[in-house]
Amino acid sequence: MTSREIRAATRGSQLALDQANGVKGQLTHTCPDLEVDLTVIKTRGDKIHLLSRRAREILDEVHGRSGPTISLDSRKHD
């Protein structure tokens, strides 16, 4: 990187990318010779969310319904 380059980290969600691109646009508008590189990162929370989604898919396949429905059914019988 040269002294006129910035690397900014952002999460990969659409909202985060939209916000990061908005900031990038403002920076490059203000400083036309500035190069802004956006780098998408994954946080621990992103990885846990992906695991949770897969767990819900497995429950749907096994039980034919989602995890929250199973939880509600089990509480109904308590």
Secondary structure, 3 states (H helix, E strand, C coil): CCCCEEEEEECCCHHHHHHHHHHHHHHHHHCCCCEEEEEECCCHHHHHHHHHHHHHHHHHHHHCCCHHHHHHHHHHCC
